[in-house]
Amino acid sequence: MKTIKKQILLKMACVAFALVSSITVAQNTNTETTNQREGFMFEFTVGGGIISIEDSEGIQTFDESQGTFVFPDLKLGYMLNDRLAITISMPGNIYKFQDNDRNFGGFIPSVQYWVKDKWWIHGGIGLAIDSPALYDIKDDVNDDWNFGTAVMVSSGYEMYKKKNFVLNVQSKLVLGHASLDGDAQRDALIFNVGLGFSWF
């Protein structure tokens, strides 16, 4: 049953990624830039996806994928020109571990590049953070903070723009590793689809 559930979740993730990709290909091939991006940028994203957590202690494995919702997912950046930005991305996903809610996210220096006027790609490598969800901290039960490394890639398509506001649809893939007490480790594979709200 778990294998069937995992296959269904992975197929849903592939369909969502294909949908985002097809939207980007279908856009106007006119190379003239209509969006003027400059200065600082800020973005927050709402959405959901799937997460697979594997613990070296054998408590949880990648075979047990679960749904996740994005919280928080923030991006701060500065436009170097109208197509390239340097950013700090802070992805975050809530997951369930031993009946507690936890957050697997990161603090990731990254770059974002607009391949076409409305289609961008984004990626980076940085700090992975595995922590208790702020609303579910319990002393000596769910209060450990773990750190490691994370790699992130994402792609998005800007559907709507008005003045300095942009609404985009995006997909994101994060692979992270966090060190636990006692030389144990926790690995996470996350795939999200969401709506991004950006200001330039």
Accessible surface in RSA format (square Angstrom, percent):
REM  Atomic radii and reference values for relative SASA: ProtOr
REM  Chains: A
REM  Algorithm: Lee & Richards
REM  Probe-radius: 1.40
REM  Slices: 20
REM RES _ NUM      All-atoms   Total-Side   Main-Chain    Non-polar    All polar
REM                ABS   REL    ABS   REL    ABS   REL    ABS   REL    ABS   REL
RES MET A   1   184.92  95.8 145.69  96.4  39.23  93.4 126.75 107.8  58.17  77.1
RES LYS A   2   131.87  64.3 127.24  78.1   4.63  11.0  87.53  78.8  44.34  47.2
RES THR A   3    88.89  63.2  85.76  86.9   3.13   7.5  52.68  70.8  36.21  54.7
RES ILE A   4    99.04  56.4  99.04  73.8   0.00   0.0  99.04  71.3   0.00   0.0
RES LYS A   5   109.78  53.6 106.66  65.4   3.11   7.4  62.88  56.6  46.90  50.0
RES LYS A   6    52.34  25.5  51.43  31.6   0.91   2.2  22.12  19.9  30.22  32.2
RES GLN A   7    92.21  51.6  90.38  66.0   1.83   4.4  24.09  51.3  68.12  51.7
RES ILE A   8    92.98  52.9  92.14  68.6   0.84   2.0  92.94  66.9   0.04   0.1
RES LEU A   9    24.88  13.9  24.73  17.7   0.16   0.4  24.73  17.4   0.16   0.4
RES LEU A  10    78.35  43.6  78.24  56.0   0.11   0.3  78.25  55.0   0.11   0.3
RES LYS A  11   137.23  66.9 135.35  83.0   1.89   4.5  84.73  76.3  52.50  55.9
RES MET A  12   117.39  60.8 109.11  72.2   8.28  19.7  96.97  82.4  20.42  27.1
RES ALA A  13    15.03  13.8   9.47  14.6   5.55  12.6  13.99  19.7   1.04   2.8
RES CYS A  14    87.59  66.3  78.86  87.9   8.74  20.5  29.00  73.5  58.60  63.2
RES VAL A  15   105.31  69.3 101.66  92.0   3.65   8.8 104.54  90.8   0.77   2.1
RES ALA A  16    23.84  21.9  19.89  30.7   3.95   9.0  23.37  32.9   0.47   1.2
RES PHE A  17   101.36  50.7 101.36  62.8   0.00   0.0 101.36  61.5   0.00   0.0
RES ALA A  18    58.93  54.2  50.26  77.6   8.66  19.7  55.61  78.3   3.32   8.8
RES LEU A  19   108.35  60.3 103.81  74.3   4.54  11.4 107.84  75.7   0.51   1.4
RES VAL A  20     3.78   2.5   3.78   3.4   0.00   0.0   3.78   3.3   0.00   0.0
RES SER A  21    44.31  37.4  40.93  54.6   3.38   7.8  32.76  69.8  11.55  16.2
RES SER A  22    60.93  51.5  51.27  68.4   9.66  22.3  47.85 101.9  13.08  18.3
RES ILE A  23    53.26  30.3  48.61  36.2   4.65  11.2  51.76  37.3   1.49   4.1
RES THR A  24     4.06   2.9   3.41   3.5   0.66   1.6   0.60   0.8   3.46   5.2
RES VAL A  25   116.20  76.5 103.36  93.6  12.85  31.0 105.67  91.8  10.53  28.6
RES ALA A  26    86.63  79.7  49.04  75.7  37.60  85.5  60.01  84.5  26.62  70.5
RES GLN A  27    16.63   9.3   4.81   3.5  11.82  28.1   8.57  18.2   8.06   6.1
RES ASN A  28   114.02  78.6  90.48  87.4  23.55  56.7  42.32 101.8  71.71  69.3
RES THR A  29   107.04  76.1  90.72  92.0  16.32  38.9  60.41  81.1  46.62  70.5
RES ASN A  30    83.87  57.8  64.38  62.2  19.49  46.9  22.32  53.7  61.55  59.5
RES THR A  31   120.99  86.1 104.56 106.0  16.43  39.2  77.54 104.2  43.44  65.7
RES GLU A  32   119.72  68.7 107.10  81.0  12.62  30.1  40.92  79.1  78.80  64.3
RES THR A  33    35.42  25.2  19.54  19.8  15.88  37.8  10.27  13.8  25.14  38.0
RES THR A  34    94.00  66.9  65.85  66.8  28.14  67.1  67.05  90.1  26.95  40.7
RES ASN A  35     7.14   4.9   7.14   6.9   0.00   0.0   0.32   0.8   6.82   6.6
RES GLN A  36   126.91  71.0 112.63  82.3  14.28  34.0  56.62 120.5  70.29  53.3
RES ARG A  37     7.99   3.4   2.01   1.0   5.98  14.2   0.75   1.0   7.24   4.4
RES GLU A  38   136.20  78.2 129.14  97.7   7.07  16.8  43.90  84.9  92.30  75.4
RES GLY A  39    25.92  32.0   0.00   N/A  25.92  32.0  21.54  59.1   4.39   9.8
RES PHE A  40   158.03  79.1 147.90  91.6  10.13  26.4 148.02  89.7  10.00  28.6
RES MET A  41     6.58   3.4   0.75   0.5   5.83  13.9   2.78   2.4   3.80   5.0
RES PHE A  42    76.90  38.5  76.63  47.5   0.27   0.7  76.63  46.5   0.27   0.8
RES GLU A  43     3.46   2.0   3.27   2.5   0.19   0.5   0.26   0.5   3.20   2.6
RES PHE A  44    70.53  35.3  70.51  43.7   0.02   0.1  70.53  42.8   0.00   0.0
RES THR A  45    10.68   7.6   5.86   5.9   4.82  11.5   4.67   6.3   6.01   9.1
RES VAL A  46    73.78  48.5  72.27  65.4   1.51   3.6  72.42  62.9   1.36   3.7
RES GLY A  47    31.90  39.3   0.00   N/A  31.90  39.3  20.13  55.2  11.78  26.4
RES GLY A  48    26.19  32.3   0.00   N/A  26.19  32.3  18.55  50.9   7.63  17.1
RES GLY A  49    24.45  30.2   0.00   N/A  24.45  30.2  14.40  39.5  10.06  22.5
RES ILE A  50    19.54  11.1  19.54  14.6   0.00   0.0  19.54  14.1   0.00   0.0
RES ILE A  51     0.59   0.3   0.00   0.0   0.59   1.4   0.47   0.3   0.12   0.3
RES SER A  52    11.04   9.3  10.77  14.4   0.27   0.6   2.06   4.4   8.98  12.6
RES ILE A  53     0.32   0.2   0.00   0.0   0.32   0.8   0.00   0.0   0.32   0.9
RES GLU A  54    62.69  36.0  61.70  46.7   0.98   2.3  11.02  21.3  51.66  42.2
RES ASP A  55     3.84   2.7   0.00   0.0   3.84   9.1   0.00   0.0   3.84   3.8
RES SER A  56    67.70  57.2  25.22  33.7  42.48  97.9  34.53  73.5  33.17  46.5
RES GLU A  57   108.87  62.5  73.00  55.2  35.87  85.4  35.24  68.2  73.63  60.1
RES GLY A  58    55.08  67.9   0.00   N/A  55.08  67.9  28.88  79.3  26.19  58.7
RES ILE A  59    79.36  45.2  50.55  37.7  28.81  69.4  57.55  41.4  21.81  59.2
RES GLN A  60    15.92   8.9  15.47  11.3   0.45   1.1   3.27   7.0  12.65   9.6
RES THR A  61    50.39  35.8  50.39  51.1   0.00   0.0  46.24  62.1   4.15   6.3
RES PHE A  62    58.12  29.1  57.88  35.9   0.24   0.6  57.88  35.1   0.24   0.7
RES ASP A  63    86.24  60.4  84.78  84.4   1.47   3.5  19.12  45.0  67.13  66.9
RES GLU A  64    62.56  35.9  56.08  42.4   6.48  15.4  20.77  40.2  41.79  34.1
RES SER A  65     7.77   6.6   0.60   0.8   7.17  16.5   0.23   0.5   7.54  10.6
RES GLN A  66    32.00  17.9  31.81  23.2   0.19   0.5  19.65  41.8  12.35   9.4
RES GLY A  67    51.39  63.4   0.00   N/A  51.39  63.4  27.14  74.5  24.25  54.3
RES THR A  68    13.18   9.4   0.00   0.0  13.18  31.4   4.88   6.6   8.30  12.6
RES PHE A  69   107.04  53.6 106.73  66.1   0.31   0.8 106.73  64.7   0.31   0.9
RES VAL A  70    11.70   7.7   1.06   1.0  10.64  25.6   1.06   0.9  10.64  28.9
RES PHE A  71   109.99  55.0 109.41  67.8   0.58   1.5 109.99  66.7   0.00   0.0
RES PRO A  72    56.18  40.9  52.61  48.0   3.56  12.9  56.18  46.4   0.00   0.0
RES ASP A  73     6.63   4.6   4.18   4.2   2.45   5.8   0.00   0.0   6.63   6.6
RES LEU A  74    57.18  31.8  55.99  40.1   1.19   3.0  57.00  40.0   0.18   0.5
RES LYS A  75     4.42   2.2   4.42   2.7   0.00   0.0   4.23   3.8   0.18   0.2
RES LEU A  76    84.52  47.1  83.33  59.6   1.19   3.0  83.48  58.6   1.03   2.8
RES GLY A  77    10.49  12.9   0.00   N/A  10.49  12.9   8.02  22.0   2.47   5.5
RES TYR A  78    93.30  43.6  93.02  52.9   0.28   0.7  48.77  36.7  44.53  54.9
RES MET A  79     7.49   3.9   0.57   0.4   6.93  16.5   0.57   0.5   6.93   9.2
RES LEU A  80    95.96  53.4  63.50  45.4  32.46  81.6  65.49  46.0  30.46  82.0
RES ASN A  81    80.61  55.6  68.66  66.3  11.96  28.8  40.43  97.3  40.19  38.8
RES ASP A  82    52.15  36.5  47.69  47.5   4.46  10.5  12.32  29.0  39.83  39.7
RES ARG A  83    51.22  21.5  51.22  26.1   0.00   0.0  22.44  30.7  28.78  17.4
RES LEU A  84    55.62  31.0  55.62  39.8   0.00   0.0  55.62  39.1   0.00   0.0
RES ALA A  85     0.00   0.0   0.00   0.0   0.00   0.0   0.00   0.0   0.00   0.0
RES ILE A  86    85.83  48.8  84.26  62.8   1.57   3.8  84.39  60.8   1.44   3.9
RES THR A  87     7.36   5.2   0.00   0.0   7.36  17.5   2.71   3.6   4.65   7.0
RES ILE A  88    50.93  29.0  50.83  37.9   0.10   0.2  50.83  36.6   0.10   0.3
RES SER A  89     0.24   0.2   0.24   0.3   0.00   0.0   0.00   0.0   0.24   0.3
RES MET A  90    42.73  22.1  41.93  27.7   0.81   1.9  17.82  15.1  24.92  33.0
RES PRO A  91     5.12   3.7   0.89   0.8   4.24  15.4   0.89   0.7   4.24  26.3
RES GLY A  92     0.49   0.6   0.00   N/A   0.49   0.6   0.49   1.3   0.00   0.0
RES ASN A  93     0.31   0.2   0.31   0.3   0.00   0.0   0.00   0.0   0.31   0.3
RES ILE A  94    11.98   6.8   9.47   7.1   2.52   6.1   9.47   6.8   2.52   6.8
RES TYR A  95     3.70   1.7   0.00   0.0   3.70   9.6   3.70   2.8   0.00   0.0
RES LYS A  96   107.34  52.4 102.99  63.2   4.35  10.4  68.80  61.9  38.54  41.1
RES PHE A  97    14.64   7.3  13.41   8.3   1.23   3.2  14.38   8.7   0.26   0.7
RES GLN A  98   110.11  61.6  81.90  59.9  28.21  67.2  35.08  74.7  75.03  56.9
RES ASP A  99   128.03  89.7 111.04 110.5  16.99  40.2  29.82  70.2  98.21  97.9
RES ASN A 100    13.35   9.2  13.28  12.8   0.07   0.2   0.29   0.7  13.05  12.6
RES ASP A 101    26.17  18.3  26.16  26.0   0.02   0.0   0.60   1.4  25.58  25.5
RES ARG A 102     4.70   2.0   4.70   2.4   0.00   0.0   3.24   4.4   1.46   0.9
RES ASN A 103    24.25  16.7  24.25  23.4   0.00   0.0   4.76  11.5  19.49  18.8
RES PHE A 104     0.10   0.0   0.10   0.1   0.00   0.0   0.10   0.1   0.00   0.0
RES GLY A 105     2.79   3.4   0.00   N/A   2.79   3.4   2.77   7.6   0.01   0.0
RES GLY A 106     6.94   8.6   0.00   N/A   6.94   8.6   0.16   0.4   6.78  15.2
RES PHE A 107    92.36  46.2  91.60  56.7   0.76   2.0  91.60  55.5   0.76   2.2
RES ILE A 108     0.14   0.1   0.14   0.1   0.00   0.0   0.14   0.1   0.00   0.0
RES PRO A 109    70.35  51.3  65.74  59.9   4.61  16.7  66.10  54.6   4.25  26.4
RES SER A 110    10.46   8.8   0.00   0.0  10.46  24.1   5.17  11.0   5.29   7.4
RES VAL A 111    80.76  53.1  79.64  72.1   1.12   2.7  79.64  69.2   1.12   3.0
RES GLN A 112     2.15   1.2   2.15   1.6   0.00   0.0   0.00   0.0   2.15   1.6
RES TYR A 113    96.94  45.3  96.56  54.9   0.39   1.0  60.84  45.7  36.10  44.5
RES TRP A 114     0.66   0.3   0.66   0.3   0.00   0.0   0.66   0.4   0.00   0.0
RES VAL A 115    57.01  37.5  38.84  35.2  18.17  43.8  38.98  33.9  18.03  48.9
RES LYS A 116    72.16  35.2  69.42  42.6   2.74   6.5  49.27  44.3  22.89  24.4
RES ASP A 117    15.93  11.2  13.33  13.3   2.60   6.2   9.94  23.4   5.98   6.0
RES LYS A 118    77.21  37.7  77.21  47.4   0.00   0.0  28.41  25.6  48.80  52.0
RES TRP A 119    61.57  24.7  61.57  29.8   0.00   0.0  60.76  32.4   0.80   1.3
RES TRP A 120     1.64   0.7   1.64   0.8   0.00   0.0   0.19   0.1   1.45   2.4
RES ILE A 121    76.91  43.8  76.14  56.7   0.77   1.8  76.14  54.8   0.77   2.1
RES HIS A 122     6.86   3.7   0.20   0.1   6.66  17.0   2.91   3.0   3.94   4.6
RES GLY A 123    19.30  23.8   0.00   N/A  19.30  23.8  13.50  37.1   5.80  13.0
RES GLY A 124    19.82  24.4   0.00   N/A  19.82  24.4  15.91  43.7   3.91   8.8
RES ILE A 125   113.83  64.8 106.63  79.4   7.20  17.4 106.63  76.8   7.20  19.5
RES GLY A 126    18.22  22.5   0.00   N/A  18.22  22.5  16.54  45.4   1.67   3.7
RES LEU A 127    73.54  41.0  69.08  49.4   4.47  11.2  71.50  50.2   2.04   5.5
RES ALA A 128     0.00   0.0   0.00   0.0   0.00   0.0   0.00   0.0   0.00   0.0
RES ILE A 129    37.96  21.6  37.96  28.3   0.00   0.0  37.96  27.3   0.00   0.0
RES ASP A 130     0.00   0.0   0.00   0.0   0.00   0.0   0.00   0.0   0.00   0.0
RES SER A 131     5.41   4.6   5.41   7.2   0.00   0.0   0.00   0.0   5.41   7.6
RES PRO A 132     1.37   1.0   0.08   0.1   1.29   4.7   0.08   0.1   1.29   8.0
RES ALA A 133     2.27   2.1   0.24   0.4   2.03   4.6   2.27   3.2   0.00   0.0
RES LEU A 134   139.61  77.7 116.02  83.0  23.59  59.3 116.22  81.6  23.39  62.9
RES TYR A 135   137.16  64.0  97.09  55.2  40.07 104.3 103.30  77.6  33.86  41.7
RES ASP A 136    23.75  16.6  20.78  20.7   2.98   7.0   7.13  16.8  16.63  16.6
RES ILE A 137    83.78  47.7  55.34  41.2  28.44  68.5  55.34  39.9  28.44  77.2
RES LYS A 138    90.76  44.3  85.81  52.7   4.95  11.8  58.84  53.0  31.92  34.0
RES ASP A 139   121.64  85.2 105.42 104.9  16.22  38.4  29.71  69.9  91.93  91.7
RES ASP A 140   137.09  96.0 103.63 103.1  33.47  79.1  35.75  84.1 101.34 101.1
RES VAL A 141    98.74  65.0  69.15  62.6  29.60  71.3  74.10  64.4  24.65  66.8
RES ASN A 142     2.42   1.7   2.18   2.1   0.24   0.6   0.24   0.6   2.18   2.1
RES ASP A 143    62.06  43.5  47.38  47.2  14.68  34.7  11.98  28.2  50.07  49.9
RES ASP A 144    56.90  39.9  50.07  49.8   6.83  16.2  33.24  78.2  23.66  23.6
RES TRP A 145   125.99  50.6 102.24  49.5  23.76  55.8  88.81  47.4  37.18  60.3
RES ASN A 146     8.79   6.1   6.66   6.4   2.14   5.1   2.14   5.1   6.66   6.4
RES PHE A 147    97.97  49.0  88.72  54.9   9.25  24.1  88.97  53.9   9.00  25.8
RES GLY A 148    18.24  22.5   0.00   N/A  18.24  22.5  14.58  40.0   3.66   8.2
RES THR A 149    84.24  59.9  82.58  83.7   1.65   3.9  61.35  82.4  22.89  34.6
RES ALA A 150     1.07   1.0   0.11   0.2   0.96   2.2   1.07   1.5   0.00   0.0
RES VAL A 151    70.64  46.5  69.18  62.6   1.47   3.5  69.18  60.1   1.47   4.0
RES MET A 152     0.57   0.3   0.00   0.0   0.57   1.4   0.32   0.3   0.25   0.3
RES VAL A 153    79.28  52.2  78.51  71.1   0.76   1.8  78.51  68.2   0.76   2.1
RES SER A 154    10.12   8.6   0.33   0.4   9.79  22.6   5.78  12.3   4.34   6.1
RES SER A 155    17.54  14.8  17.24  23.0   0.30   0.7  13.98  29.8   3.56   5.0
RES GLY A 156     0.00   0.0   0.00   N/A   0.00   0.0   0.00   0.0   0.00   0.0
RES TYR A 157    29.38  13.7  29.38  16.7   0.00   0.0  11.01   8.3  18.37  22.6
RES GLU A 158     4.86   2.8   3.87   2.9   0.99   2.3   1.89   3.7   2.97   2.4
RES MET A 159    90.39  46.8  60.66  40.1  29.73  70.8  35.53  30.2  54.86  72.7
RES TYR A 160   109.68  51.2 103.40  58.8   6.28  16.3  87.34  65.6  22.34  27.5
RES LYS A 161    70.34  34.3  42.93  26.3  27.41  65.3  23.73  21.4  46.61  49.7
RES LYS A 162   126.46  61.7 119.88  73.6   6.58  15.7  66.93  60.2  59.53  63.4
RES LYS A 163   172.82  84.3 146.39  89.8  26.43  62.9 105.18  94.7  67.64  72.0
RES ASN A 164    80.01  55.2  74.94  72.4   5.07  12.2  24.71  59.5  55.30  53.4
RES PHE A 165    46.55  23.3  46.55  28.8   0.00   0.0  46.55  28.2   0.00   0.0
RES VAL A 166     1.37   0.9   1.37   1.2   0.00   0.0   1.37   1.2   0.00   0.0
RES LEU A 167    38.32  21.3  38.32  27.4   0.00   0.0  38.32  26.9   0.00   0.0
RES ASN A 168     1.81   1.3   1.81   1.8   0.00   0.0   0.00   0.0   1.81   1.8
RES VAL A 169    22.42  14.7  22.42  20.3   0.00   0.0  22.42  19.5   0.00   0.0
RES GLN A 170     3.54   2.0   3.52   2.6   0.02   0.1   2.28   4.9   1.26   1.0
RES SER A 171     1.17   1.0   0.48   0.6   0.69   1.6   0.34   0.7   0.83   1.2
RES LYS A 172     7.87   3.8   6.45   4.0   1.42   3.4   5.90   5.3   1.97   2.1
RES LEU A 173    75.66  42.1  74.12  53.0   1.53   3.9  74.12  52.1   1.53   4.1
RES VAL A 174     1.63   1.1   1.50   1.4   0.13   0.3   1.63   1.4   0.00   0.0
RES LEU A 175    97.66  54.4  95.06  68.0   2.61   6.5  95.06  66.8   2.61   7.0
RES GLY A 176     3.06   3.8   0.00   N/A   3.06   3.8   1.86   5.1   1.20   2.7
RES HIS A 177    62.04  33.9  62.02  43.1   0.03   0.1  40.36  41.6  21.68  25.2
RES ALA A 178     0.00   0.0   0.00   0.0   0.00   0.0   0.00   0.0   0.00   0.0
RES SER A 179    65.83  55.6  57.91  77.3   7.92  18.2  32.41  69.0  33.41  46.8
RES LEU A 180    25.72  14.3  13.77   9.8  11.96  30.1  16.18  11.4   9.55  25.7
RES ASP A 181   125.36  87.8 112.08 111.6  13.28  31.4  41.64  98.0  83.73  83.5
RES GLY A 182    76.51  94.4   0.00   N/A  76.51  94.4  42.55 116.8  33.96  76.1
RES ASP A 183   152.33 106.7 113.68 113.1  38.65  91.4  38.20  89.9 114.12 113.8
RES ALA A 184     9.10   8.4   3.33   5.1   5.77  13.1   6.48   9.1   2.62   6.9
RES GLN A 185    73.88  41.3  73.80  53.9   0.09   0.2   7.63  16.2  66.25  50.2
RES ARG A 186    10.52   4.4  10.52   5.4   0.00   0.0   0.00   0.0  10.52   6.4
RES ASP A 187    32.92  23.1  32.92  32.8   0.00   0.0   8.48  20.0  24.44  24.4
RES ALA A 188     0.02   0.0   0.01   0.0   0.01   0.0   0.01   0.0   0.01   0.0
RES LEU A 189    74.17  41.3  71.62  51.2   2.55   6.4  71.62  50.3   2.55   6.9
RES ILE A 190     1.13   0.6   1.03   0.8   0.10   0.2   1.13   0.8   0.00   0.0
RES PHE A 191    25.07  12.5  24.27  15.0   0.81   2.1  24.27  14.7   0.81   2.3
RES ASN A 192     5.80   4.0   5.66   5.5   0.14   0.3   5.56  13.4   0.24   0.2
RES VAL A 193    45.72  30.1  40.77  36.9   4.95  11.9  41.04  35.7   4.68  12.7
RES GLY A 194     9.06  11.2   0.00   N/A   9.06  11.2   7.51  20.6   1.56   3.5
RES LEU A 195    70.83  39.4  70.56  50.5   0.27   0.7  70.56  49.6   0.27   0.7
RES GLY A 196     0.00   0.0   0.00   N/A   0.00   0.0   0.00   0.0   0.00   0.0
RES PHE A 197    50.40  25.2  50.40  31.2   0.00   0.0  50.40  30.6   0.00   0.0
RES SER A 198     2.70   2.3   2.70   3.6   0.00   0.0   0.90   1.9   1.81   2.5
RES TRP A 199    95.71  38.4  93.78  45.4   1.93   4.5  74.01  39.5  21.70  35.2
RES PHE A 200    34.29  17.2   8.34   5.2  25.95  67.5  20.64  12.5  13.65  39.1
END  Absolute sums over single chains surface
CHAIN  1 A    10393.3       8803.4       1590.0       6896.3       3497.1
END  Absolute sums over all chains
TOTAL         10393.3       8803.4       1590.0       6896.3       3497.1
